[in-house]
Amino acid sequence: MGGFAWRRAHCGVSKMMTRRYVQPRDSCGPLNQQARNDIRRFLLAVRSYPDRVAQEPRITFEQHLSSLFAAAKPDPRRRGRP
């Protein structure tokens, strides 16, 4: 059987044999959580931008988004201080 005909005849078999459930690694958990938090902040920025522009007409979306990220991340210089 030639290349194309062989692939066509065996395509379903190879797909069935290679489909497996891959469980996410524990080490990816914090990265996934960080990505989810970033996505939530971005969507919050999209929803809240019109109200912010109404208050501050010259603010760009990038500035608005950056302010939300800055507000959510602690200042590393303040670590350990009350």
N, C-alpha and C positions, 0 to 999 in steps of 0.2 A: 504494500500500500504506500502511495506517494505521500509527501509531506503534508499537503493540505488535507487530503482525504483522511489520513491517519489522525491528524489533529482534530478534525471534525468528528470522526467516529469516537475518539477517546476524550473529547472535551468534557463531557458530563462526568465521566469517571474521575478525571483528575481534579475537577472542582469539588466533587463530593469528598474526595480523599484529603484535600487540603483545608477544608473548612473546619476550624476548631475555635472554640471559645478561648480567648486569651484574657486572663484575669489581669487587671492593672496592678502594677507593682506598688508596694507601699511607699517606696522612695519618691514616687511621682505625686503622691497625695498633696504635699504642701505646694508644689508647683501648680497642680490643678486648682487648688483652692485660691491661689494668688490670681490665676487667670480668671476664675469666676468672679472674684472681687473686682478685678479690672474691668470686666465686661459689665458688671452691675453699675460701677461708677460711670462708665461711658454712657450707658442707657439712661442713667439719672441725669447726666449732663444734657443729653438730647432732649429729655422731657422738660428740664428746668431752664434751658437756654432762653426760650421766648420771654419768660418772666424776668430773667436777668437782663436781657436786652432792653426790656421796657424800663428798668431802673437805671441801667447804664448803657445808653445807646452805642457807645464807641467800643464796647468790649467784644472781642472776637470769640468764636467758639473755642479756639485753642486756649485762650486765656482762661475762659470759664472752666474748661475741662481741667486745665492745670491747677486751678484753684481747688477743685474738688479732690484731686489726687494729693495735693499738698496738705489739705485739711485732714485727710485720712491717714497720712503717714506721720509717725512720731518723729520729732526732731532728734537725730542721733546725738547731738551735743548735750541734750537734756537727760540722757540716759543715766539713771542712778541718782538723779537729783529729785527732791520732793516737789 
